[in-house]
Amino acid sequence: MSALPATGHEDADRRRWWALAVIATAQLMIVLDITIVNIALPSAQRSLGISDADRQWVITAYTLAFGGLLLLGGRLGDLFGRKRVFTVGLLGFALASALGGAAASPAMLFGARALQGAFGALLAPSALGLLSTTFSDPRERSTAFGIFGAIAGGGSAIGLIAGGLLTEYLDWRWCLFVNVPIAAVTAFAAFTVLHRDHVAKGRRMPLDLPGALLGCGGLLAIVYGTSEAVNRGWGDALVLGSLGLGAALLALFVLVERRSAHPLLPPHIVAERNRAGGALSVGLAMIGLFGLFLFLTYYLQVIKHFSPVVSGLSFLPMTAAIVLASTGFSARMMTRVPTRYLVGPGLLLAAAGMAWLTQMRVGSPWAGMVLPAELLLGLGLGLVFMPAMSLATLGVAPHEAGAAAATLNSAQQVGGSVGTALLNTVAASATASFLATRIASDPAVRAQGAVHGYVVATWVAMGVLLVAALVAVLMIDHRPAPIGATAVPMGEAGEAEVRAEVRAEARTEAGAEPPPAG
């Protein structure tokens, strides 16, 4: 008997998984670049003569552009094709990284970091949108989002490790230069592996410029206000003014979007309770996660006197726990149990890790104090990120996937900014109160005061994670589709229409040829 002819399905399957590798690499670069520069910052400050007052702009310039432009970046992907916007984002990110690595002045470095954030705002929603439309089968989708969620959760820790290694053994500039070959190779692979997402000419809608200005301006003001609160305090007039302006602009944004024929962020995307619950849960979880990185970095380097490399490597167990929970458990269970049974317990497990850290003292051993907390946090957050990211685009029409992805990314960015500013302010206030009644000139007392501040802030982070768990349990009611079914909307109008659109785009992404004419 002759062999059966090849159907092409095997090549399509392999192409999808290669596409996942490309998308995941881009996501890793975005996430780790938020933290990789943190460890290099002292060296960069000395090299370029950056003042203490201005050094925050190395971080803030990136987060401002990234957080403020996410909604616009997501919509551009929907309008002009996510593969095209994804590739432009990668090449632009490489160029901005090269400029930053070659910076000859503080202003040049700040500008390069802002450019990185702007191109990252193109990349992040396009990556999640491409992932959603490439994987529509529940089993494949759970595996793909498990890997993607592990990278999103562990990328920050990987950035700390890479930053320590590059800074200690090469130069701080390599924390930026390293992105150039990664982005260039990934862009070439994206051009080769990713299928072009076809945007019908009759469906290409004009860009909602008023919505873009209001939405991006509101996010920009909020991220700026929370970033400035780190140094100025929450009661500062500039901080309060920025937060108030951001809230006002976002309120106007909601009003405009309700009346717009082609909204930047269609209201039904955020009105769906599962997507809203997932985004809010992740945003709150990021408050605790960014607070953890902030305090543990200072605790290990300043109190325990770990080197940058050892400090970065000490986060490796948490990264491994996130990967294990995401790919080994969460991906398997996402098709079997309601999503709240993963997200809710995951947040409770992360809160337990924070509770463990509240017992931290100056002389606490890493293996007995930090390691167990990292494992609890990693396992817990590994259960959260993957299903929440899947909810962000599940059941969304392909031409709106970018806007939906930008909503989750915005929640992550705002949550991280608020967490850094809020918990840093709490820790600083607690430390000042502790030292006010003691001999502050004694180094041992100052160390005790610093750790006291970390512990008080950790209590707050634990409370935020408990609130996030409550939000997940009350708002998320998604149940997995039967095995073999295509992901469909969750209680939205027009279910049959969107189901057909998802299947059509899934066939396009898989490389299926159109039926012959006649």
N, C-alpha and C positions, 0 to 999 in steps of 0.2 A: 504494500500500500504506500502510495506516495505521501510525502509529508504535506501537512496542511499549509497553505500560504500564510505568510505573516499578515496579521491584521493591522499592525501599527499601534495597537493598544499598549504593547510593552514599551515601545519608544516613548509614547505619550506619558506613561507612568514614570519612566525614568526622567523624562523632561520635567515633570512636576516636582520631583524630589531634588533635582538639580536647581530648580527655581527656588525651592525652599532654602537651599544652601546659600544662594545669592541674597535672598531677602533677609535671612538670619544674620549674615555677615554685615550687611548694611545696618541692621538694627543694633548689633553689637557695637559697631563703631560709634553710633549715635550715643548710646547709653554710657559706654566707658569714657567717652570724651568729656562727659560732665564731671567725672571724678579724676581722670588721669592727670589733669593739670594741677589738682589740689596739692599733691605731694611735691610737684615741681615748682610751686609758686614761690617759696623762699629763695630758691636759686635764681628764678627769673627776676625776682625783685632786686636782688643784688646785682645781677648782670646788667639790667637796663636802668637801674637807679630809680625804681618806682617808689614813691612815697608810701608810708603806711596808710594814709588816707585814701590813696588811689588804688592800692593793690587789689581791692575787692572787685574792681572793674574787669579784671582778668576772668573772673567767674561770672559776674553780673552781666557783662556784655553778651555772653553766650546765652544765658538763661533768658534775658530780656527779649532778644531777637527770636529765640526758639519758641518761647511761650507765647509771645505776642503775635506771631505769624502762622501759628499752627492751623487755625481755621481757614485762612487764605490758602495755605499750602494744600490742605485737604480738598478744597473746592477746585483749585487749579488742576489737580489730578483727575477729578471727575469730569471736568470740562475738556481738557486737552489730552487725556490718556495717561493712565498711571505709569505705564512703562516709560513714556517720554519724560514725564516729570521726575520719576525715580532716577533715570539716567542723568538728567540735568543736575539733580540734587547731588548725586555722587561726584560728578566732575567738578561742580562748584565747591563741594566740601574739600576735595583734594586741593584745589587752587587756594582756598582760604587757609588750609592747614600749612601749605608751603609758605604763604605770606607770613603767617604767624611764627613759623620756625625761623624765618629769616629776619624777623623784626629787629630794627635798629633803634627803635625808640618806644616808649610806653604807648604813645598814640597809635603807632602801627600795630602793636600787639592787640590793643583794645579793638581796633577796627577789624583785624583779622578774626578775632573771636566772635564779633558781631556777625561777620559774614558766615562763619561756621554755623552759628545758630540759625541764620536765615535759610541756608541751604539744608540744614537739618530739619527745618520746618517743612520743606518740600519732601524730604525723604521719609520721615516717620509715618505720616498718614498714608502715603503712597505704598509703603511697605506693607502695612496692615491691610490696606484695601486689596493689594495684589494677592496677599495670602488668603484672604476671604474668598475671592473669586476663583482662585486656583484650586482650592480644596473645598468641595461642596458635599462630598460623601462624609457621613458622620464619623466613621472609623478613621479615615485619612485626616479629616479635619481635627479630630482630637489629638492625633499624633503630631501633626504639624504645629498646632497651637501649643502643645506641650513643650516642644523644642523652642518655639518662639517665646513662650512665657518664661522658660528657664533662662534664656538669654537676657530678657528684659529685667528679670529679677537679680541675676548674678553679674550682669555687665558692670555695675558700679563697683563691685568688689574686684572684678578683673582689672578695672581701670586703676584702682589703688595699687594692685600688685604690679601692673605694667609701669605705672608712674614711678614706683619705688625702684624698680630694676633699671629703667632707662635713665633716671636722674642720677642714681648712684654709680652706674658703670659706664654711661655715655655722657649725656649732657641734657639739660632740661629741654632744649630745642627739639630733641628727638621725640618728646611726648606729643609734638605736633607733626613733625616730619613723618612719623610712623604711619599717619593716616594716608599719606600720598600714594604709596604703592598699594595699600589695601583698597582704597577707593578706586584707583585706576583699574586694577585687576577686576574688581567687582563690577565696575561700569562696563568693561568689555564683556564679562560673563553675562551681565544683564541684557546687553544688546544681542548676545548669542542665544541665551536660554529662554528668556521671558518672551511669551507671545504678545504681540501687539494687541491691546484692548481696543476694539473698534468702537468709536463714538459716532453714532449715527448723525449725519449732518442736520437732519431735521430736529434732532433732540439736543443739539449743542446750544445751551442757553447762555444768554449774556451774563457776564459777571456782575454780581450784586455789589456795586461799589460802595453805596451807603452802608450796607451791612458789613463789608470788609473793613471800612474805616472805623465803624463803631465797635465791632467785635474785636478786631486786632488792637484798637486803641484801648479798649477796656481791659483786655488781658495784659497788655503792656503796662498799663498804670498799676494794676494789682501786683504783677510780678515785681515791678520797680519798687512799689511801696513796701512789700514784704522783704525785699533784698536790702533796702535802706534801713529797715528796722533792726537789722543785725548790729549796725554801728550807732544809729541814732536813738533807738528805743521806740516803743510803740506809741508813746505820747508826743513824739515830735510832730510839729506842724506839717512838715513836708510829707512824712509818712501818712498821717491821717488824711491830708489833702489828696495824696495819690490814691489811697484806698477808696476815699469817697468819690473821686473822679472816676475811678475804674468801675465802681458799683453803678454810678449814674449812667456811664456809657453803655454798660451791659444791659441796664434796664431799657434804655433807648433802643439798643440792639434787638431786644425781644419784641418791642413794639413794631419796629420796622420790619422784622422778619415775618411777623404775622400778616402784614399787609403786602409784602413783596410777592410778585408773581414768580420770581426765580430766586428764592432766598439762599444766602450763603450757607446757612444751617437750617434745613427744613425743620419746622417745629415738631413734627411727628417723630423725628429721630430721638430727641431728648425727652419727649413725652412718654415714650414706651417705658414702662416701669422696670423691665429687666435691664435694659441698657442704662437707664438712669441709676438704678441700684448698683450695677457693676461699676460704672464710672465713679460714683460717689464712694463706694467701698475702696476702690483702688486709690483714689485721691487721698482718702484718710489714711490708708495703709502707707502711702509714700511719706506722710508726715512722720510716722514712726521710723520708717526705714532710713530716711535722710538724717533724722536725729541720731539714730544709732551710729551711722558712719561718722558723723561729726564728733560725737563724744568718745567713741572708741578710738578714733584716730588720735585725738589729743591724749586720752588716757594712756594708750600704749606708748606713744612717743615722748610725752612730757612727764608722765608719772612713772611709767615702767621703764623708760629710757630705751625703748626698742628702736632699732635703726629703721629708715624708711622701707627697706626691703623686707625685713622681718615683720614690720607692722603691716605691710601689704599682704604678705603671705599668711598672716594670722587670720585674714578674712576668708581664706580658701575653704575651710570646712563649711562655712555658711553657703558659699557658692555651690559646693558639692551637694549640700542638703537641698538647695533650691532645685538643682538639676534632677536629683533623685526623685523628689516629690512631684515635680512637674511631669517628667517623662516616664517615671516608673509607676506612679500611682494615679495622679490626677488625669493623665491622658487616657488611662484604662477605664477609670470610673466615670468620666464625663459622659459616656454613652449609656451609662447604666443607672445613675442616680440623679435626682434633681440637683441643679447647680448649687442651690443654697446649702446642700449637705457637704459641699466641698469648700465654698467660700467662707461660710460661717465658722465651721470648726477650724479652718486654716487660720483665720484671724484670731480666734481664741488661743490657738497654739502659739501664734506670734506674740500675743499678749502675755502668755505664760513665760516666754523667753525674756520679755521686758521685766516681768516681775522678778525673775531670777537675778537680773542685773541690778535691781534696786538694793541688793545686799552687797554691792561692790564696795570695797574699801581700798585704801592705799596699798596695803600689803597683800591683797587677794591674788592668788596664783592664776595665771592665764588658763591652765588646764582645768582648774576646779571652778572658776567663775565665768570667764569669757567664753570658753569653748562650749559648755552646755547651753548657754544662752544663744550662741550663734546657731547651734544645731536646731534648737526649738524654733527660732525665728526663720531659719532657712526652710525647714520642713513646712512650717505654717504658711509662709509666703509662697512657697512652691505650689500649694493647693489653691492659692488665690489668683495669681496672675494669669494662668492659662485659661481657666473658664471665664474670667472677667473679660479678657481680650476677645475670646470667641463670642461672648454676648454682644460686644460692641458693634460687630458687623453682621451678626446672625440675623437672617431674614430681611436684610436691607437690600433694596434694589441695587444692582451693580453700579448704576450711574450716581448713586449716593453713598457708596462705600467709603470714599475718601473723607466726606464730611463726617460720617459716623466715626471713622477711625480718629479723626482730629479731635473729636469730643473726648475720647478716652485719653489721648495724648495730652490734651489741655488739662484734664483732671490730674494726670500724673505730674505735669510740670508745675501747676499751681500748688498742688499738694506738697511737692518737694521744696518749693520756695517758701511756702508758709511754714513748713516743718523746720527748715533751717533757721528762719528768723525767729519763730515763736520759741522753739526749744533753746536756742542760743540765748535769747533774752531771759527766759526762765532760769537757766543755769547761771548766767551772770548775776542776776538779782539774788539768787540763793547764796552764791559764793560771797557776794558783798555783805549780805546779812550775817553770814557765818563769821567773816573776818572782823566785822565791826565790834564784836565783843571779845576778841582774842588778840594775841600779839601777832599782827600781820607780817612783821618783818622776819619771823621764824620760817625758814623754808619748809619745815615739816608741817607747820600749821597751814601754810599756803597750799601745800599739796592736799591736806585734808579738806580745806575749803573748796578747792577745785573739784575734788571727787564728790563732796557733798552737793555741789551744784549739778554735777552730772546725774546724781541719784535722784534729785528732785525733778529734773527734767525727764528722767526715765519714767517716773511715776506718771507724769503728764502724758508721755507717749503711750504708756500702757492704757491709760484712760481713753485716749483717742482710738486705739485699736479695739477696745471693747465697744465703743460707739460704732465703729465700722462693722463689727460683727453683728450688732443689733440691726443696723441698716440693711445688711445683706440678708438676714433672716426675714425681715419684715417686707422688703421690697422685691427680692428676687424670687420668682415663682416658676422659672423655666424648667421644663422637664425634657429629657432627651427624646429625640425623634427615634422611631424604630430603626433598627439596623437595616441599611439598604435604602433608606429614604434620603432624599435630598433635604438639606437644611432649608427651612421655611420660616416665614415671619411668625412672630409670637403674638397673636391676637390682633394684628393690624388689618385695616381694611385693604381690599384688593389682594388677598392672599394668592388667589389663583394666578393673577397677572404677574406678581413678583416671582412666584415659583417658576413660571415659564421663563421669565427673564434670567433668573439664576441658572436654570438648566442650560439655556441657550449660550450664556457666556461661559459656563463651565465647559461646554463642548468646544467653544472657540479657543479657550485657554489650553484645552487638551490637544489642540491641533487637528480637530475633526474637519474634514473637507466638506464644503457645501454640496448638496446633491447635484448631479449633472443636469444641465438644462435639457428639457424634452424627455 
